[in-house]
């Protein structure tokens, strides 16, 4: 059985477009445009979103390196471990793509149990908070807690609605 990782994006912009890859002023300009259009999930992000995001991404990168990860990118691209069709609603013209997990080197992907923001910022005593996991580690976490998209698809039981995958290398994302 082949396991797939999923990426959700807006058809107008295409997949793996990353605000963190832009210079700070350009990223703010793009985010302001998204806010002015008032369409999709991203239009509701706070004024300090980019500062918080980059800080969390840097922390995730450091934690991943500490576990033997070898990130090529400074900031990750994002995918989900398992399908989450409701994420299509985050975008005006939502699209989904899937890539077999075998295309990714284990030293180029990390995981958080839930989205990076709540995984790193909530302080509710859950043992998976503040953690970045390797592939072998996330498998154990799933055995213990299950897939959030199965036990919490509507977010009624907390912020965990999926397992997020941070992709630290562009090579597996290229269409060959």
N, CA, C and O of each residue as an XYZ file, in Angstrom:
704
protein
N       0.834     -1.178      0.000
C       0.000      0.000      0.000
C       0.887      1.252      0.000
O       1.799      1.379      0.817
N       0.612      2.149     -0.905
C       1.370      3.391     -0.999
C       0.703      4.459     -0.146
O      -0.502      4.689     -0.243
N       1.495      5.096      0.680
C       1.008      6.182      1.525
C       1.255      7.507      0.809
O       2.333      7.728      0.255
N       0.259      8.383      0.821
C       0.379      9.672      0.142
C       0.372     10.825      1.129
O      -0.236     10.757      2.197
N       1.059     11.875      0.742
C       1.052     13.139      1.460
C       0.279     14.122      0.589
O       0.316     14.027     -0.638
N      -0.419     15.061      1.215
C      -1.337     15.935      0.483
C      -0.970     17.396      0.671
O      -0.513     17.821      1.732
N      -1.191     18.152     -0.410
C      -0.957     19.593     -0.390
C      -2.216     20.266     -0.920
O      -2.788     19.850     -1.928
N      -2.635     21.317     -0.218
C      -3.834     22.065     -0.586
C      -3.416     23.480     -0.951
O      -2.573     24.077     -0.281
N      -4.009     24.018     -2.018
C      -3.586     25.312     -2.533
C      -4.696     25.928     -3.367
O      -5.690     25.269     -3.675
N      -4.525     27.188     -3.731
C      -5.468     27.867     -4.597
C      -5.019     27.711     -6.045
O      -3.851     27.925     -6.369
N      -5.944     27.342     -6.899
C      -5.639     27.115     -8.312
C      -5.031     28.343     -8.982
O      -4.200     28.210     -9.880
N      -5.438     29.534     -8.553
C      -4.930     30.769     -9.169
C      -3.429     30.959     -8.954
O      -2.737     31.480     -9.829
N      -2.932     30.545     -7.809
C      -1.520     30.762     -7.500
C      -0.661     29.532     -7.733
O       0.544     29.650     -7.957
N      -1.262     28.365     -7.683
C      -0.505     27.126     -7.886
C       0.034     26.578     -6.573
O      -0.010     27.241     -5.537
N       0.544     25.349     -6.641
C       1.027     24.678     -5.427
C       2.386     25.184     -4.952
O       3.178     25.726     -5.723
N       2.623     24.992     -3.682
C       3.910     25.253     -3.039
C       4.396     26.681     -3.235
O       5.582     26.923     -3.461
N       3.466     27.617     -3.146
C       3.810     29.038     -3.118
C       3.929     29.391     -1.649
O       3.029     29.080     -0.869
N       5.000     30.023     -1.259
C       5.312     30.143      0.149
C       5.629     31.591      0.516
O       6.599     32.164      0.020
N       4.808     32.179      1.386
C       5.058     33.546      1.844
C       6.429     33.689      2.491
O       7.070     34.732      2.362
N       6.877     32.662      3.177
C       8.163     32.748      3.875
C       9.344     32.834      2.917
O      10.425     33.272      3.310
N       9.156     32.425      1.676
C      10.235     32.533      0.688
C      10.448     33.963      0.208
O      11.496     34.283     -0.353
N       9.461     34.817      0.427
C       9.536     36.202     -0.032
C      10.269     37.075      0.971
O      10.316     36.774      2.164
N      10.840     38.158      0.470
C      11.402     39.165      1.375
C      10.272     39.687      2.258
O       9.107     39.668      1.858
N      10.613     40.146      3.444
C       9.605     40.533      4.429
C       8.582     41.524      3.873
O       7.377     41.328      4.037
N       9.052     42.580      3.220
C       8.120     43.596      2.713
C       7.223     43.036      1.611
O       6.048     43.395      1.529
N       7.764     42.164      0.769
C       6.971     41.555     -0.299
C       5.936     40.584      0.279
O       4.799     40.540     -0.190
N       6.319     39.823      1.274
C       5.382     38.902      1.917
C       4.237     39.679      2.564
O       3.081     39.266      2.474
N       4.547     40.795      3.212
C       3.506     41.624      3.820
C       2.567     42.188      2.756
O       1.355     42.252      2.958
N       3.134     42.594      1.629
C       2.309     43.131      0.535
C       1.350     42.072      0.013
O       0.168     42.352     -0.184
N       1.847     40.854     -0.213
C       1.007     39.757     -0.702
C      -0.081     39.428      0.314
O      -1.241     39.242     -0.052
N       0.292     39.357      1.584
C      -0.688     39.051      2.624
C      -1.741     40.153      2.716
O      -2.918     39.863      2.932
N      -1.334     41.418      2.556
C      -2.304     42.519      2.553
C      -3.283     42.389      1.387
O      -4.475     42.652      1.547
N      -2.793     41.988      0.226
C      -3.681     41.769     -0.927
C      -4.696     40.668     -0.625
O      -5.876     40.790     -0.954
N      -4.230     39.606     -0.002
C      -5.118     38.499      0.354
C      -6.178     38.983      1.339
O      -7.353     38.636      1.223
N      -5.752     39.783      2.303
C      -6.706     40.322      3.281
C      -7.740     41.221      2.604
O      -8.925     41.161      2.933
N      -7.296     42.056      1.659
C      -8.215     42.975      0.985
C      -9.232     42.226      0.128
O     -10.382     42.648      0.013
N      -8.809     41.117     -0.471
C      -9.747     40.305     -1.254
C     -10.777     39.645     -0.348
O     -11.878     39.306     -0.784
N     -10.402     39.464      0.933
C     -11.277     38.865      1.941
C     -11.847     37.523      1.480
O     -13.029     37.234      1.670
N     -10.988     36.719      0.875
C     -11.410     35.409      0.394
C     -10.487     34.355      0.975
O      -9.265     34.489      0.915
N     -11.056     33.332      1.523
C     -10.269     32.213      2.028
C      -9.749     32.436      3.434
O      -9.845     33.525      3.999
N      -9.206     31.382      3.967
C      -8.711     31.347      5.340
C      -7.596     32.367      5.580
O      -7.560     33.012      6.628
N      -6.691     32.513      4.614
C      -5.527     33.390      4.791
C      -5.916     34.857      4.965
O      -5.144     35.635      5.526
N      -7.093     35.242      4.496
C      -7.499     36.645      4.611
C      -7.806     37.038      6.054
O      -7.955     38.224      6.347
N      -7.901     36.079      6.944
C      -8.251     36.350      8.336
C      -7.027     36.340      9.267
O      -7.177     36.395     10.487
N      -5.853     36.270      8.707
C      -4.640     36.187      9.525
C      -4.317     37.523     10.185
O      -4.564     38.587      9.617
N      -3.766     37.449     11.384
C      -3.473     38.634     12.186
C      -2.331     39.464     11.587
O      -1.600     38.998     10.713
N      -2.197     40.685     12.071
C      -1.153     41.588     11.580
C       0.248     41.066     11.866
O       1.174     41.337     11.101
N       0.416     40.324     12.953
C       1.739     39.802     13.306
C       1.959     38.370     12.806
O       2.905     37.706     13.230
N       1.105     37.902     11.924
C       1.162     36.526     11.427
C       2.542     36.147     10.885
O       3.089     35.111     11.265
N       3.106     36.969     10.008
C       4.381     36.606      9.372
C       5.531     36.541     10.369
O       6.399     35.677     10.249
N       5.551     37.424     11.335
C       6.603     37.399     12.359
C       6.494     36.109     13.173
O       7.491     35.428     13.414
N       5.277     35.788     13.587
C       5.068     34.558     14.360
C       5.420     33.340     13.509
O       6.107     32.431     13.975
N       4.952     33.323     12.273
C       5.200     32.183     11.380
C       6.688     31.924     11.201
O       7.149     30.793     11.354
N       7.438     32.969     10.876
C       8.875     32.770     10.654
C       9.579     32.300     11.924
O      10.494     31.479     11.862
N       9.160     32.812     13.057
C       9.747     32.353     14.313
C       9.458     30.883     14.573
O      10.341     30.141     15.003
N       8.228     30.461     14.316
C       7.867     29.053     14.504
C       8.595     28.157     13.501
O       9.023     27.053     13.839
N       8.728     28.634     12.288
C       9.446     27.850     11.275
C      10.924     27.691     11.641
O      11.500     26.619     11.451
N      11.529     28.742     12.160
C      12.922     28.653     12.598
C      13.066     27.664     13.758
O      14.013     26.879     13.802
N      12.120     27.712     14.688
C      12.148     26.774     15.813
C      11.988     25.341     15.319
O      12.720     24.452     15.754
N      11.040     25.106     14.415
C      10.832     23.764     13.863
C      12.088     23.273     13.152
O      12.458     22.105     13.280
N      12.739     24.147     12.413
C      13.968     23.778     11.693
C      15.063     23.371     12.680
O      15.736     22.358     12.489
N      15.233     24.160     13.722
C      16.249     23.849     14.734
C      15.967     22.517     15.422
O      16.875     21.708     15.615
N      14.717     22.293     15.788
C      14.346     21.031     16.427
C      14.588     19.845     15.496
O      15.059     18.792     15.926
N      14.259     20.028     14.217
C      14.457     18.969     13.231
C      15.946     18.664     13.049
O      16.332     17.496     12.989
N      16.768     19.677     12.963
C      18.221     19.480     12.853
C      18.730     18.734     14.087
O      19.591     17.861     13.980
N      18.200     19.077     15.239
C      18.584     18.397     16.478
C      18.266     16.915     16.473
O      18.855     16.150     17.237
N      17.341     16.501     15.620
C      16.978     15.082     15.507
C      17.624     14.418     14.298
O      17.249     13.312     13.910
N      18.598     15.103     13.710
C      19.302     14.528     12.568
C      18.773     14.948     11.219
O      19.274     14.496     10.190
N      17.768     15.805     11.202
C      17.225     16.295      9.937
C      18.255     17.116      9.178
O      19.150     17.720      9.770
N      18.118     17.127      7.877
C      19.047     17.861      7.017
C      18.269     18.774      6.074
O      18.205     18.520      4.871
N      17.681     19.832      6.617
C      16.888     20.720      5.765
C      17.746     21.450      4.741
O      18.840     21.927      5.044
N      17.227     21.524      3.535
C      17.873     22.267      2.459
C      17.278     23.684      2.416
O      17.991     24.665      2.207
N      15.979     23.762      2.617
C      15.270     25.042      2.603
C      15.392     25.733      3.965
O      15.522     25.080      5.001
N      15.347     27.061      3.937
C      15.330     27.809      5.193
C      13.958     27.703      5.844
O      13.854     27.577      7.064
N      12.904     27.755      5.031
C      11.531     27.644      5.504
C      10.855     26.494      4.770
O      11.143     26.260      3.596
N       9.961     25.774      5.442
C       9.363     24.593      4.813
C       8.161     24.900      3.935
O       7.525     25.948      4.048
N       7.876     23.951      3.060
C       6.571     23.872      2.406
C       5.731     22.971      3.302
O       6.266     22.219      4.117
N       4.413     23.052      3.144
C       3.518     22.314      4.034
C       2.642     21.323      3.286
O       2.145     21.598      2.194
N       2.469     20.166      3.902
C       1.579     19.134      3.401
C       0.879     18.510      4.608
O       1.175     18.857      5.751
N      -0.042     17.593      4.350
C      -0.673     16.858      5.435
C      -0.370     15.374      5.294
O      -0.220     14.855      4.189
N      -0.286     14.718      6.414
C      -0.120     13.266      6.486
C      -1.541     12.710      6.509
O      -2.196     12.695      7.552
N      -2.001     12.263      5.368
C      -3.386     11.831      5.222
C      -4.218     12.929      4.582
O      -3.870     14.110      4.623
N      -5.296     12.515      4.004
C      -6.170     13.420      3.269
C      -7.034     14.260      4.206
O      -7.496     13.771      5.237
N      -7.252     15.527      3.842
C      -8.097     16.461      4.597
C      -8.878     17.319      3.608
O      -8.562     18.496      3.436
N      -9.896     16.751      2.952
C     -10.610     17.487      1.897
C     -11.213     18.814      2.353
O     -11.405     19.711      1.532
N     -11.514     18.957      3.635
C     -12.071     20.222      4.115
C     -11.097     21.381      3.959
O     -11.517     22.538      3.974
N      -9.804     21.098      3.810
C      -8.823     22.176      3.603
C      -9.033     22.875      2.253
O      -8.560     23.996      2.062
N      -9.726     22.236      1.329
C     -10.041     22.880      0.052
C     -10.843     24.163      0.272
O     -10.751     25.104     -0.517
N     -11.625     24.193      1.347
C     -12.446     25.358      1.655
C     -11.635     26.561      2.126
O     -12.174     27.664      2.212
N     -10.361     26.372      2.431
C      -9.516     27.486      2.837
C      -9.216     28.418      1.668
O      -8.737     29.535      1.865
N      -9.495     27.960      0.457
C      -9.126     28.688     -0.745
C     -10.350     28.962     -1.612
O     -11.321     28.205     -1.599
N     -10.285     30.058     -2.364
C     -11.390     30.382     -3.257
C     -11.559     29.286     -4.310
O     -12.678     28.858     -4.595
N     -10.448     28.839     -4.883
C     -10.461     27.767     -5.888
C      -9.539     26.652     -5.414
O      -8.486     26.403     -6.002
N      -9.950     25.992     -4.352
C      -9.104     24.989     -3.719
C      -8.804     23.780     -4.592
O      -9.679     23.255     -5.281
N      -7.567     23.357     -4.550
C      -7.092     22.171     -5.266
C      -6.270     21.319     -4.302
O      -5.730     21.816     -3.314
N      -6.190     20.052     -4.605
C      -5.423     19.097     -3.802
C      -4.486     18.330     -4.721
O      -4.857     17.949     -5.831
N      -3.280     18.111     -4.250
C      -2.396     17.193     -4.967
C      -1.809     16.227     -3.962
O      -1.678     16.534     -2.777
N      -1.459     15.055     -4.458
C      -0.894     14.036     -3.570
C       0.422     13.542     -4.156
O       0.586     13.434     -5.371
N       1.346     13.248     -3.264
C       2.671     12.761     -3.646
C       2.978     11.556     -2.763
O       2.799     11.627     -1.547
N       3.437     10.451     -3.351
C       3.783      9.288     -2.523
C       4.894      9.636     -1.529
O       5.853     10.325     -1.876
N       4.759      9.164     -0.320
C       5.740      9.471      0.720
C       7.132      8.967      0.340
O       8.135      9.512      0.802
N       7.199      7.933     -0.497
C       8.483      7.384     -0.924
C       9.349      8.352     -1.710
O      10.548      8.112     -1.853
N       8.777      9.452     -2.234
C       9.560     10.450     -2.960
C      10.398     11.330     -2.036
O      11.300     12.039     -2.482
N      10.086     11.271     -0.740
C      10.743     12.155      0.216
C      11.806     11.402      1.008
O      11.575     10.285      1.471
N      12.955     12.014      1.156
C      13.979     11.458      2.032
C      13.596     11.705      3.479
O      13.054     12.759      3.815
N      13.878     10.732      4.335
C      13.461     10.878      5.737
C      14.143     12.056      6.433
O      13.629     12.554      7.435
N      15.277     12.505      5.928
C      15.978     13.635      6.542
C      15.541     14.987      5.985
O      16.122     16.021      6.314
N      14.495     14.968      5.128
C      14.029     16.223      4.542
C      12.579     16.532      4.902
O      12.012     17.503      4.401
N      11.971     15.713      5.770
C      10.589     15.969      6.181
C      10.460     15.835      7.699
O      11.027     14.933      8.316
N       9.703     16.753      8.272
C       9.384     16.680      9.697
C       7.872     16.792      9.837
O       7.170     17.119      8.881
N       7.385     16.519     11.037
C       5.954     16.480     11.282
C       5.628     17.174     12.592
O       6.426     17.173     13.530
N       4.436     17.768     12.640
C       3.866     18.229     13.905
C       2.493     17.584     14.035
O       1.791     17.377     13.046
N       2.130     17.277     15.255
C       0.811     16.704     15.505
C      -0.162     17.865     15.580
O      -0.375     18.455     16.639
N      -0.743     18.177     14.441
C      -1.562     19.359     14.255
C      -0.771     20.388     13.471
O       0.413     20.202     13.188
N      -1.429     21.452     13.133
C      -0.807     22.562     12.424
C       0.356     23.119     13.258
O       0.313     23.084     14.488
N       1.371     23.623     12.598
C       2.552     24.149     13.285
C       2.186     25.194     14.340
O       2.763     25.197     15.427
N       1.228     26.085     14.032
C       0.891     27.157     14.971
C       0.389     26.612     16.301
O       1.004     26.895     17.329
N      -0.692     25.850     16.332
C      -1.119     25.366     17.648
C      -0.158     24.342     18.246
O       0.006     24.280     19.465
N       0.474     23.541     17.394
C       1.402     22.533     17.926
C       2.526     23.196     18.725
O       2.973     22.659     19.739
N       2.972     24.346     18.272
C       4.095     25.020     18.920
C       3.677     26.092     19.925
O       4.492     26.503     20.751
N       2.428     26.552     19.875
C       2.043     27.695     20.699
C       1.078     27.366     21.829
O       1.059     28.073     22.836
N       0.284     26.320     21.692
C      -0.662     25.980     22.766
C       0.105     25.391     23.938
O       1.039     24.609     23.760
N      -0.300     25.777     25.123
C       0.331     25.260     26.327
C      -0.749     24.611     27.185
O      -1.168     25.156     28.206
N      -1.187     23.434     26.746
C      -2.266     22.753     27.452
C      -1.825     21.419     28.048
O      -2.658     20.610     28.457
N      -0.509     21.194     28.097
C       0.012     20.003     28.741
C       0.035     18.747     27.890
O       0.538     17.716     28.339
N      -0.495     18.802     26.671
C      -0.457     17.615     25.813
C       0.983     17.361     25.396
O       1.706     18.289     25.034
N       1.388     16.115     25.448
C       2.815     15.813     25.268
C       3.325     16.053     23.857
O       4.537     16.099     23.647
N       2.445     16.204     22.897
C       2.899     16.464     21.532
C       3.027     17.960     21.229
O       3.365     18.324     20.103
N       2.770     18.815     22.186
C       2.948     20.261     21.989
C       4.440     20.604     22.016
O       5.219     20.020     22.770
N       4.806     21.554     21.184
C       6.188     22.013     21.142
C       7.151     21.010     20.540
O       8.366     21.143     20.693
N       6.619     20.006     19.857
C       7.444     18.929     19.317
C       7.448     18.920     17.794
O       6.445     19.235     17.153
N       8.575     18.560     17.238
C       8.710     18.243     15.820
C       9.148     16.792     15.768
O      10.032     16.373     16.515
N       8.530     16.033     14.887
C       8.789     14.594     14.834
C       9.405     14.176     13.506
O       9.162     14.787     12.465
N      10.202     13.126     13.572
C      10.693     12.450     12.370
C       9.595     11.489     11.912
O       8.599     11.306     12.612
N       9.771     10.884     10.756
C       8.777      9.940     10.243
C       8.548      8.783     11.208
O       7.403      8.445     11.508
N       9.621      8.176     11.694
C       9.442      7.041     12.605
C       8.769      7.477     13.911
O       7.994      6.716     14.491
N       9.059      8.682     14.371
C       8.435      9.172     15.598
C       6.951      9.464     15.414
O       6.146      9.153     16.292
N       6.580     10.063     14.271
C       5.166     10.411     14.077
C       4.322      9.155     13.959
O       3.153      9.165     14.347
N       4.877      8.083     13.437
C       4.145      6.818     13.368
C       3.766      6.362     14.775
O       2.651      5.891     15.001
N       4.694      6.504     15.717
C       4.404      6.131     17.110
C       3.360      7.057     17.737
O       2.499      6.602     18.491
N       3.433      8.345     17.431
C       2.466      9.305     17.961
C       1.071      8.975     17.416
O       0.083      9.059     18.145
N       0.993      8.602     16.143
C      -0.290      8.223     15.542
C      -0.840      6.967     16.209
O      -2.042      6.866     16.453
N       0.030      6.020     16.499
C      -0.429      4.811     17.205
C      -1.043      5.158     18.558
O      -2.032      4.557     18.979
N      -0.445      6.133     19.225
C      -0.929      6.502     20.548
C      -2.191      7.365     20.508
O      -3.122      7.139     21.282
N      -2.225      8.351     19.609
C      -3.312      9.337     19.619
C      -4.270      9.235     18.436
O      -5.349      9.827     18.473
N      -3.903      8.501     17.391
C      -4.738      8.418     16.201
C      -4.513      9.589     15.261
O      -3.725     10.489     15.549
N      -5.209      9.569     14.142
C      -5.136     10.667     13.178
C      -6.154     11.739     13.561
O      -7.343     11.438     13.665
N      -5.722     12.967     13.771
C      -6.660     14.025     14.161
C      -7.818     14.186     13.178
O      -8.939     14.488     13.589
N      -7.558     13.988     11.882
C      -8.628     14.159     10.907
C      -9.710     13.090     11.060
O     -10.798     13.230     10.502
N      -9.422     12.035     11.804
C     -10.430     11.010     12.076
C     -11.178     11.294     13.383
O     -12.397     11.131     13.432
N     -10.472     11.718     14.445
C     -11.150     11.931     15.725
C     -11.589     13.374     15.951
O     -12.336     13.657     16.888
N     -11.123     14.298     15.086
C     -11.464     15.701     15.287
C     -11.637     16.448     13.961
O     -11.061     17.522     13.788
N     -12.411     15.907     13.029
C     -12.495     16.534     11.705
C     -13.092     17.940     11.715
O     -12.795     18.729     10.818
N     -13.910     18.273     12.684
C     -14.544     19.590     12.736
C     -13.878     20.535     13.730
O     -14.304     21.681     13.872
N     -12.836     20.066     14.421
C     -12.130     20.909     15.379
C     -12.863     21.101     16.692
O     -12.569     22.045     17.426
N     -13.802     20.235     17.005
C     -14.597     20.377     18.231
C     -13.825     19.967     19.486
O     -14.204     20.328     20.600
N     -12.733     19.206     19.298
C     -11.985     18.672     20.442
C     -10.601     19.300     20.575
O      -9.718     18.721     21.207
N     -10.405     20.474     19.987
C      -9.122     21.150     20.059
C      -8.630     21.540     18.679
O      -9.317     21.308     17.684
N      -7.448     22.131     18.610
C      -6.946     22.643     17.333
C      -6.346     21.586     16.406
O      -6.062     21.876     15.244
N      -6.152     20.380     16.901
C      -5.542     19.346     16.064
C      -6.586     18.821     15.087
O      -7.560     18.187     15.492
N      -6.380     19.085     13.797
C      -7.315     18.585     12.796
C      -6.604     17.759     11.733
O      -7.253     17.125     10.901
N      -5.297     17.764     11.757
C      -4.485     16.981     10.825
C      -3.065     16.934     11.346
O      -2.691     17.670     12.259
N      -2.290     16.063     10.751
C      -0.853     16.029     11.037
C      -0.186     16.803      9.913
O      -0.368     16.502      8.733
N       0.588     17.804     10.301
C       1.252     18.628      9.300
C       2.635     18.074      9.010
O       3.337     17.593      9.900
N       2.996     18.153      7.768
C       4.302     17.722      7.290
C       5.037     18.963      6.819
O       4.502     19.751      6.039
N       6.251     19.136      7.287
C       7.091     20.231      6.820
C       8.107     19.641      5.842
O       8.876     18.745      6.189
N       8.094     20.156      4.623
C       8.995     19.678      3.565
C      10.158     20.655      3.474
O       9.975     21.834      3.171
N      11.356     20.145      3.740
C      12.551     20.991      3.821
C      13.443     20.885      2.584
O      14.607     21.282      2.639
N      12.935     20.368      1.487
C      13.705     20.203      0.249
C      12.732     20.312     -0.923
O      11.673     19.685     -0.908
N      13.081     21.095     -1.928
C      12.223     21.253     -3.106
C      12.290     20.068     -4.069
O      11.354     19.853     -4.839
N      13.357     19.311     -4.042
C      13.555     18.248     -5.038
C      12.378     17.276     -5.142
O      11.974     16.976     -6.266
N      11.801     16.765     -4.059
C      10.682     15.825     -4.204
C       9.411     16.469     -4.770
O       8.489     15.762     -5.175
N       9.359     17.779     -4.799
C       8.156     18.489     -5.252
C       8.174     18.761     -6.746
O       7.157     19.155     -7.318
N       9.304     18.557     -7.373
C       9.424     18.818     -8.811
C       8.768     17.691     -9.601
O       8.873     16.515     -9.250
N       8.095     18.077    -10.663
C       7.476     17.085    -11.559
C       8.513     16.655    -12.576
O       8.920     17.441    -13.431
N       8.938     15.409    -12.482
C       9.944     14.908    -13.431
C       9.283     14.175    -14.574
O       9.968     13.683    -15.471
